[in-house]
Amino acid sequence: MAGSTDGEDLRLLVVGLDAGCRPILEPLFESGDLPTLERLFETGTAGPLESQIPPWTASAWPSLYTGKNPGKHGVYDFLSFDGYDWDVVNASHVRARPIWELLDEYGFSSVVVNVPVTHPARAFDGALIPGLTAPEDPDCHPEGILEDVKMACGGDYWLYPQRSPEPDRSIEGYERTVELRGKAFRYLSRRFDPDFGFLQFQQTDSVFHERPGDKRAIEAVYREVDRQVRETIERTDPENVLVVSDHGMGKVTGTEFRVNEFLRDEGYVSAQSGGEGMPTWSKAWENDLLEGDEAGEREPSALERTMNLAANVGITTQRVANALDRVGLKEPIGRRVPNDMIRAASEQVDFPESRAYVRSKSELGVRINLEGREPSGRVPESAYETVRDELVETLSGVRTPDGEPMFDAVEPRETYFEGPHIDLAPDVVTVPAGFDNAISADLGMGRFGEPMEPWNHKRTGVVAAAGAAFDESAPLDGATIFDIAPTICSLFDVPIDAAMDGDPLPVVDGGAEETYPAYEPAPITATDDSAVEDRLSDLGYL
């Protein structure tokens, strides 16, 4: 493909498009904005890639890169919980073997750039620069490599786009962030000469959360992704390319259901105010709000009135600016406002005093406050199945204000998960109808309302395979994210972990299975980084 390459024998390049899906890609193919990706889809073979439940980044990418469901790898959400305390998940919470570590056992080297939930990095033959949920300037593998990457990228490398109040500059920040991914990967490929490469682009998802429906921003992000994929293919000359996504993306035009408000009415949830109940992911830090003076320079009474208005429209997280716009407060009122004031102006779930509750909307489920499991459990173990059956029945019957079912399914967790870490899952899993409805953990409003996120995740992503090792005539129907890791194993003629939940895609010959020794993950370490939580809150995940 190119006269000069950055490496030799890159057998497989995996390109990760977070939230990539046909409804987003097809118009960009038709307009000619994505010639490289379109060529991969059209000259190879492509199809839908079904995500898991929940189809959210922090859980879905570990499922894809381990080939195992959350019950086996242990990550269900952006958050992990210890009793009623919480932290943002990181690689130490993933209790299953990533594909690049498995390849390392058979002598294959890898370069992994920007894959979510990969910090802190473990040692293997190759290099890793982590992605989402890592702090800015994260520890990488090998130690010290990030400084070399920054030099190779012109002095900069950042995980999260630089903030800017100007929309045009914000788009430039998106483009530069995408460009840095490609440059970092090409530098590391030249330096480490890997057999396997995994380059992920997060901006294809986050642009929809930060600028929903902004056609210009979306097109700019995808055009830059296409340029980086083209240059990466030209410079690394991979024998095979596999394009994958963790889920899809689309408009949310249905109803938002405030599950905790419903559970309070049903006698399961107790509430309190004053900032001591359910976390709003912002207890100890502040949030960028609107341009203007520092909050401390304003009169407290004005600030308090603003916070009360925000609370009246249901704002209990850091996504305050959108709500202020909705209640007509568009003038500058202070650029940084302590979120404890927002907490104090709203109600929260009182975990210890409740019988069941939604801990985090991204879990897509209800947790029972069980004796012997939670620090102040209210439901005896002997009543667990009865209470869970009641919750399933009650939630299954919920109808939207239009009379339509709120959920496609309400099931015990065993319906969707199995494995040694199923105890970390919510007890009852709730699947919004078509993912056109949404759930919320908020209190203090009616049961139903307009979704806070006008665009959000859908269940179906994409997969495309092009290259000599792939049977490009094979249809890709019925593929799931659990099939990607077994497919990679088969391409490298590495035994498939018998504990993986997927099968090789029909584009490769299925390989032999093997029972691997138990994975020995590193001890769980805290993320405890306010910038990470701010970022996830800005994206609407927290």
LINVEN-V138537 format. One record per pair of residues at least 4 apart in sequence whose ideal C-beta (glycine too) atoms are under 8 Angstrom apart, sorted by the first residue. I is the first residue (numbers start at 1). GAP is how many residues later the second one is. Records with the same first field share a line. If there is no record, write none. Layout:
I->GAP / GAP
This chain:
1->232 / 233 / 236
2->231 / 232 / 233 / 235
4->231
5->229 / 230 / 231 / 232
6->180 / 181 / 183 / 184 / 229 / 230
7->182 / 183 / 185 / 186 / 187 / 229 / 230
8->185
9->184 / 186 / 230
10->179 / 184 / 185 / 186 / 187 / 226 / 227 / 228 / 229
11->97 / 184 / 185 / 227 / 228 / 229 / 458 / 480 / 481
12->183 / 184 / 185 / 226 / 227 / 228 / 229 / 230 / 455 / 457 / 476 / 479 / 480
13->184 / 185 / 186 / 219 / 220 / 223 / 225 / 227 / 228 / 229
14->182 / 183 / 184 / 185 / 227 / 228 / 229 / 230 / 470 / 474
15->184 / 185 / 186 / 214 / 226 / 227 / 228 / 229
16->45 / 98 / 99 / 182 / 183 / 184 / 185 / 228 / 229 / 230
17->184 / 187 / 208 / 226 / 227 / 228 / 444 / 445
18->39 / 98 / 182 / 183 / 184 / 185 / 186 / 187 / 188 / 227 / 228
19->5 / 185 / 186 / 189 / 226 / 227 / 228 / 229 / 230 / 438 / 442
20->4 / 5 / 184 / 223 / 225 / 228 / 229 / 441 / 442
21->4 / 224 / 226 / 227 / 228 / 229 / 437 / 439 / 440 / 441
22->4 / 26 / 226 / 438 / 440
23->225 / 226 / 227
24->4 / 180 / 194 / 198 / 224 / 225
25->4 / 9 / 12 / 16 / 197 / 437
26->4
27->4
28->5 / 6 / 191 / 194
29->4 / 5 / 8 / 9 / 12
31->188
33->186 / 189 / 190 / 193
34->4 / 188 / 189 / 191 / 192
35->4 / 191 / 195
36->4 / 190 / 191 / 193 / 194 / 197
37->4 / 188 / 189 / 192 / 206 / 427
38->4
39->4 / 427
40->4 / 6 / 189 / 201 / 203 / 424 / 426
41->5 / 202 / 423
42->4
43->423 / 429
44->197 / 420 / 421 / 422 / 423 / 426 / 428
45->419 / 420 / 421 / 425 / 426 / 427 / 428 / 429 / 430 / 431 / 462
46->197 / 416 / 417 / 418 / 419 / 430
47->415 / 416 / 417 / 428 / 429 / 430 / 432
48->412 / 413 / 414 / 415 / 428 / 429 / 431
49->195 / 196 / 411 / 412 / 413 / 414 / 430 / 431 / 432 / 435
50->409 / 410 / 411 / 428 / 429 / 430 / 431
51->4 / 9 / 195 / 196 / 197 / 406 / 408 / 409 / 410 / 429 / 430
52->7 / 8 / 11 / 17 / 18 / 364 / 428 / 429 / 430
53->311 / 363 / 376 / 378
54->5 / 6 / 22 / 23 / 308 / 309 / 310
55->5 / 191 / 192 / 193 / 380 / 402 / 403 / 404
56->4 / 21 / 22 / 191 / 306 / 401 / 485
57->4 / 21 / 59 / 75 / 145 / 148 / 189 / 190 / 484
58->4 / 17 / 19 / 20 / 31 / 58 / 59 / 74 / 75 / 304 / 483
59->4 / 11 / 16 / 17 / 18
60->4 / 186 / 187 / 421
61->4 / 54 / 55 / 56 / 139 / 185
62->4 / 8 / 11 / 13 / 32 / 34 / 55
63->4 / 5 / 6 / 7 / 10 / 418 / 419
64->180 / 182 / 417 / 418 / 420 / 421
65->33 / 34 / 35 / 50 / 133 / 419 / 420
66->6 / 7 / 28 / 30 / 31 / 32 / 33 / 419 / 434
67->32 / 415 / 416 / 417 / 418 / 419 / 429 / 430 / 433 / 434 / 435
68->4 / 5 / 28 / 351 / 414 / 417 / 431 / 432 / 433
69->4 / 347 / 348 / 349 / 350 / 413 / 432
70->4 / 5 / 6 / 347 / 349 / 351 / 354 / 355
71->346 / 347 / 348 / 349 / 350 / 351 / 354
72->23 / 24 / 346 / 347 / 348 / 349 / 427 / 429
73->21 / 22 / 23 / 346 / 348
74->19 / 20 / 21 / 22 / 347 / 350
75->5 / 14 / 18 / 19 / 42
76->287 / 348 / 349 / 350
77->12 / 283 / 285 / 286
78->10 / 11 / 55 / 282 / 284 / 458 / 463 / 464
79->7 / 8 / 9 / 10 / 280 / 281 / 283 / 284 / 463
80->6 / 7 / 8 / 9 / 13 / 344 / 444
81->4 / 5 / 278 / 343
82->4 / 5
83->291 / 292
84->267 / 268 / 290 / 291 / 292
86->193 / 273 / 274
87->439 / 440 / 441
88->45 / 439 / 441 / 444 / 445 / 448
89->4 / 5 / 28 / 44 / 438
90->27 / 29 / 30 / 43 / 44 / 435 / 437
91->26 / 27 / 28 / 29 / 30 / 31 / 39 / 431
92->28 / 429 / 430 / 431 / 432 / 433
93->24 / 431
94->4 / 23 / 427
95->325 / 326 / 424 / 426
96->403 / 423 / 425
97->4 / 5 / 400 / 419 / 422
98->4 / 20
99->4 / 97 / 386 / 389 / 390
100->4 / 10 / 12 / 24 / 26 / 28 / 96 / 98
101->4 / 21 / 23
102->4 / 383 / 387 / 392 / 395 / 414
103->5 / 6 / 7 / 92 / 93 / 385 / 389 / 391
104->4 / 5 / 6 / 20 / 21 / 22
106->386 / 388
107->18
108->17 / 87 / 88 / 384 / 386
109->16 / 17 / 83 / 84 / 85 / 86 / 87
110->14 / 15 / 16 / 17 / 18 / 84 / 85 / 86 / 87 / 88
111->15 / 16 / 17 / 74 / 77 / 78 / 81 / 83 / 85 / 86 / 87
112->6 / 14 / 15 / 16 / 17 / 85 / 86
113->15 / 16 / 18 / 68 / 71 / 72 / 75 / 85 / 86 / 87
114->15 / 16 / 17 / 18 / 45 / 67 / 70 / 85 / 86 / 87 / 88
115->13 / 15 / 16 / 83 / 85
116->15 / 16 / 17 / 84 / 86
117->14 / 15 / 16
118->10 / 12 / 13 / 16
119->11 / 12 / 14 / 15 / 16 / 19 / 20
120->10 / 18 / 19 / 402 / 405
121->7 / 9 / 18 / 19 / 20
122->19 / 400
123->18 / 19
124->4 / 17
126->15 / 66 / 68 / 70
127->13 / 14 / 15 / 18 / 61 / 64 / 65 / 67
128->12 / 13
129->9 / 11 / 16 / 17 / 20 / 28 / 55 / 59
130->4 / 8 / 10 / 29
131->28 / 69 / 71
132->27 / 70 / 403
133->394 / 399 / 403
134->4 / 25 / 398
135->24 / 392 / 394 / 396 / 397
136->22 / 23 / 24 / 395
137->9
138->8 / 21
139->4
140->4 / 5 / 6 / 9
141->4
144->4
145->4 / 43
146->4 / 11
147->4
148->4 / 39 / 43
149->4 / 8 / 35 / 38 / 39
150->5 / 6 / 7
151->4
152->31 / 32 / 35
153->4 / 27 / 30 / 31 / 34
154->29
156->20 / 24
157->23 / 27
158->4 / 19 / 22
160->17 / 371 / 375
161->9 / 12 / 13 / 15 / 16 / 42 / 45
162->11 / 14
163->10 / 125
164->5 / 6 / 8 / 9
165->126
166->4
167->4 / 50
168->4
169->4
170->4 / 41 / 47
171->4 / 45 / 46 / 49
172->4
173->4
174->4 / 29 / 33 / 43 / 46 / 47 / 50
175->4 / 45 / 46 / 49
176->4
177->4 / 26
178->4 / 23 / 25 / 43 / 46 / 47 / 50
179->4 / 45 / 48 / 49
180->4
181->4 / 18 / 19 / 20 / 47
182->4 / 17 / 45 / 46 / 47 / 49 / 50
183->4
184->4
185->4 / 12 / 14 / 47
186->4 / 45 / 46 / 49 / 50
187->4
188->4 / 6
189->4 / 5 / 8 / 43 / 46 / 47
190->45
195->297
196->292 / 296
197->39 / 41
199->30 / 33
201->24 / 27
202->4
203->4 / 18 / 22
204->17 / 18 / 21
205->4 / 44
206->4 / 333
207->4 / 7 / 10 / 11 / 14
208->4 / 10 / 41 / 247 / 248
209->244 / 246 / 247 / 329 / 330 / 331
210->328 / 329
211->6 / 7
212->241 / 242 / 243
213->38 / 241 / 242
214->4
215->4
216->4
217->4
218->4
219->4
220->4
221->4
222->4
223->4
224->4
225->4
226->4
227->4
228->4
229->4
230->4
231->4
232->4
233->4 / 5 / 8
238->229
239->228 / 229 / 230
240->225 / 226 / 227 / 228 / 229 / 230 / 251
241->223 / 224 / 225 / 226
242->221 / 222 / 223 / 242 / 245 / 246
243->219 / 220 / 221 / 222
244->217 / 218 / 219 / 237 / 240
245->216 / 217 / 218
246->215 / 235
247->210 / 211 / 212 / 213 / 214
248->209 / 210 / 211 / 212 / 213 / 214
249->206 / 207 / 208 / 209
250->185 / 186 / 205 / 206 / 208
251->185 / 203 / 204
252->183 / 184 / 185 / 186 / 199 / 201 / 202 / 203 / 204
253->183
254->146 / 178 / 179 / 180 / 182 / 183 / 184 / 197
255->145 / 146 / 147 / 151 / 182 / 183 / 193 / 194 / 195 / 196
256->181 / 182 / 183 / 184 / 192 / 193 / 194 / 195 / 196
257->5 / 141 / 143 / 149 / 175 / 180 / 181 / 182 / 183 / 190 / 191
258->4 / 56 / 181 / 182 / 183 / 184 / 185 / 187 / 188 / 189 / 190 / 191
259->4 / 99 / 107 / 136 / 171 / 180 / 181 / 182
260->4 / 9 / 18 / 89 / 97 / 98 / 180 / 181 / 182 / 183
261->4 / 8 / 181 / 182 / 183 / 184 / 185 / 186
262->4 / 133 / 136 / 185
263->5 / 6 / 91 / 93 / 94 / 95 / 103
264->4 / 5 / 6 / 7 / 179
265->182
266->128
267->88
268->86 / 87 / 88 / 89 / 123
269->80 / 81 / 85 / 86 / 87 / 88 / 174
270->79 / 80 / 83 / 84
271->6 / 76 / 77 / 78 / 79 / 172
272->4 / 5 / 75 / 76 / 78 / 81
273->4 / 71 / 73 / 74 / 75
274->69 / 70
275->8 / 65 / 68 / 69 / 73
276->72
277->70 / 71 / 72 / 73 / 74
278->70 / 71 / 73 / 79 / 81 / 163 / 165
279->4 / 69
280->36 / 37 / 38 / 59 / 62 / 63 / 66 / 68
281->36 / 37 / 252 / 255 / 256 / 261
282->4 / 5 / 35 / 36 / 57 / 58 / 60 / 61 / 251 / 252 / 255
283->56 / 57 / 60
284->246
285->54 / 245 / 248 / 249
286->50 / 51 / 52 / 53
287->31 / 33 / 49 / 50 / 52 / 247 / 250
288->33 / 47 / 48 / 246
289->6 / 31 / 32 / 35 / 44 / 45 / 46 / 47 / 48
290->31 / 34 / 40 / 41 / 42 / 43 / 44 / 45
291->41 / 44
292->40 / 41 / 42 / 43
293->4 / 5 / 39 / 41 / 42
294->4 / 40 / 41 / 42
295->8 / 39 / 40 / 41 / 42 / 43
297->37
298->4 / 5 / 35 / 36
299->4
300->4
301->4
302->4 / 31
303->4 / 30 / 31 / 34 / 38
304->4 / 37 / 41
305->4
306->4 / 18 / 23 / 27 / 31
307->4 / 30 / 34 / 35 / 37 / 38
308->4 / 37
309->4 / 15 / 18 / 20
310->5 / 10 / 13 / 14 / 17 / 32 / 35
311->4 / 5 / 31 / 34 / 35 / 133
312->15
313->10 / 13 / 14 / 132
314->9 / 126 / 128 / 130 / 131 / 135 / 138
315->4 / 5 / 8 / 27 / 31
316->26 / 27 / 30 / 32 / 126 / 127 / 128
317->25 / 220 / 225
318->21 / 216 / 219 / 220 / 224
319->4 / 133 / 218 / 219 / 221
320->4 / 17 / 19 / 22
321->4
322->4 / 130
323->4
324->5 / 6 / 9
325->4 / 5
329->4
333->4
337->4 / 5
339->4
340->4
341->4
342->4
343->5
346->96 / 97 / 98
347->96 / 97
348->95
349->5 / 8 / 9 / 92 / 94
350->4
351->6 / 18 / 23 / 25
352->17 / 22 / 23 / 24 / 26
353->23 / 25
354->15 / 24
355->13 / 14 / 23 / 24 / 32
356->10 / 11 / 12 / 13 / 23 / 31 / 35 / 71 / 72
357->9 / 10 / 12 / 84
358->5 / 7 / 8 / 9 / 81 / 83
359->4 / 8 / 67 / 82
360->81 / 182
361->77 / 78 / 79 / 80
362->179 / 180
363->4 / 62 / 63
364->62 / 65 / 66 / 67 / 68 / 75
365->48 / 60 / 61 / 62 / 63 / 64 / 65
366->25 / 29 / 60 / 61 / 62 / 64
367->59 / 60
368->11 / 16 / 19 / 20 / 23 / 59 / 60
369->5 / 7 / 8 / 9 / 10
370->4 / 7 / 9 / 11 / 14 / 57
371->6 / 7 / 8 / 9 / 10
372->5 / 9
373->4 / 50
379->4 / 5 / 8
380->4
383->4
384->4 / 43
385->4
386->4
387->4
388->4 / 24 / 39 / 40
389->4
390->4
391->4 / 19 / 36 / 37
392->4 / 18 / 19 / 20 / 36
393->4
394->4
395->11 / 12 / 15 / 33 / 35
396->11 / 14
398->7 / 8 / 9
399->4 / 5 / 6 / 7
400->4 / 5 / 6 / 37 / 48
401->47
404->29
405->28
406->26 / 27 / 31
407->23 / 24 / 25 / 26 / 30
408->23 / 24 / 25 / 26
409->6 / 20 / 21 / 22
410->18 / 19 / 20 / 21
411->4 / 5 / 17 / 18 / 20
412->15 / 16 / 17
413->4 / 9 / 12 / 13 / 14 / 15 / 16
414->4 / 8
415->14
416->9 / 13
417->5 / 8
418->4
421->4
425->4
430->9
432->4 / 5 / 6 / 7
433->4
435->21 / 22 / 23 / 24
437->14
438->13 / 14 / 15 / 18
440->9 / 12
445->4
451->5
452->88
453->87
456->84
461->20
463->13 / 16 / 21 / 42
464->12
465->5 / 7 / 11 / 40 / 42
466->4 / 6
469->22 / 39
470->4 / 37 / 38
471->35 / 36 / 37
472->35
474->31 / 32 / 33
475->31
476->29 / 30 / 31
479->4 / 26
480->22
481->21
482->4 / 18 / 19 / 20
483->4 / 19 / 20 / 21 / 22
484->4 / 18 / 21
485->4 / 12 / 15 / 17
486->4 / 10 / 14 / 16 / 17 / 18 / 24 / 25
487->4 / 17 / 18 / 20 / 21
488->4
489->5 / 6 / 7 / 8 / 15 / 22
490->4 / 6 / 14 / 18 / 19 / 20 / 21
491->17
493->18
494->17
495->16 / 17 / 18 / 19
496->4 / 8 / 14 / 15 / 16 / 17 / 18
497->16 / 17 / 18 / 19
498->15 / 16 / 17 / 18
499->16 / 17
503->7
504->4 / 5 / 6 / 7
527->5
529->4
530->4
531->4
532->4
533->4 / 9
534->4
535->4
536->5 / 6
537->4 / 5
